[in-house]
Amino acid sequence: MLASLEELNLTATALKNLPSSIGKLKNLQKLYLMHCASFSKLPDTINELKSLKKLFINGSAVEELPLNPGSLPSLTDFSAGGCKHLKQVPSSIGGLNSLLDLELDWTPIETLPKEIGDLHFIRKLVLRNCKSLKVLPESLGDMDTLHSLCLEGSNIEKLPESFGKLENLVLLRMNNCKKIKRLPESFGDLKSLHHLFMQETLVVELPESFGNLSKLVTLKMLKKPLFRSCESESTPSFVEVPSSFSNLLLRN
């Protein structure tokens, strides 16, 4: 047995499955299964990899994540971006107690479990182009260590009222979130927010609390101009700025 193996890279192979004995690789720290188009199932014994720090299954055919509560205690980076058959994130994801970076972009996931708020060390969450994801759980606000959140191109309709609890959020990407019409009043509580990208959204009015974003350095809210006809009305292409906006000192 490959008892000393620390890294296993099977990227872009014709691999269909992993043997259950994978769980015996007690020293394995990095497992790469990216772009394995025929690979559709992770074995349950993946939970036995106590030393695993990085698990990348991007672009594979994996349909579900067989995670047990409290398993993979060393896992810091998990990416399932581009897994086009992955529709569900299990509630056990909240038990990945060391997770820092979670990437679920370009997947057809429909919901996030409320347990995602139990990821108390998470720093980066990527949900780019998750077209089937329309709602974020209120428990998202419990991810108070989150530094970077990417929602670009998703179909999320609104941000939860708890959003302002993300007190360490530095970077928020919301470009092309074309279903979002408003920001919660708690948005102004994002005391650490430095960079906000929200081009091409339906937001036409900023909350009064927006002026409390004292550390904001970059704000991009470009909207393509929409033209009104005599017969119909369209969403205005301008954004209404609150009086508190004068409190901001935007710097390069």
C-alpha positions, 0 to 999 in steps of 0.5 A: 500500500502507498502508505507514504503518499501525500499527493495524488493527481489524476486530473483529466484521466478516464478514471471512473471510480476510486477503490474503497481502499483509498481510505487507507492512504493515511498521509494523503494531503492533496487529491486532484480529480479535475476534469475526469469526465467519467468519474461520477462517485466519490467512495464513502471511504473518502471520509477516512482521509484524516490528513487530506487538506485539498480536494479538487473535483472540478469538472468531474461527473460527481453527482453527490458529496458523501460527507460524514459529519466531522469527517475530513478534519484537516480539509482546508480547500474544497473545489467542485466547480463545474460539476454539472451533475452536482445538484445538492450540498449535504448538511454535513458540509457544516462539519468540515471544521478546518475549511477555508476555501469552498468553490461551488461555481458553475454547478446546478445546486438549488439550495445551500443547507443552513449548516453552511453557517457552521463553517466558522473558519471559512474565508472564501466562498465561490458561487459564480454562475450557479443558475439554479440557486435563488436563495441564500440561507439566513445562516450565511450571516454566521460565516463571520470569518468570510473574507471573499464572496463571489455571487457573479452570474447567479440567479440569487433573488435577494441577500438575507437580512443577516448579510450585515453580520459578515463583519470580516467581508473584504471582497464582494462580487455580484456582477450580472446578478440580474435577479437582485433588486435591492440590498438589505438595510443591514448592508451598511454593517459590512465594516470591513468591505473594501471592494464591491462589484455589482455591475448589471444588477437590478438594484436601482436604490441603495439603502441609507446604511450604505454610507456606513461602509467606511472602508470601501475602496472600490465600487463598480455599479455600471449598468447598460442604459435602458431606453424607455419607449412611449408605450412601455416602461423599463427598469431605470438605468440609474441608481438612486444614491442615499444622502448618507453616500456623502459619508464615504471616502472612495479612494483609488 
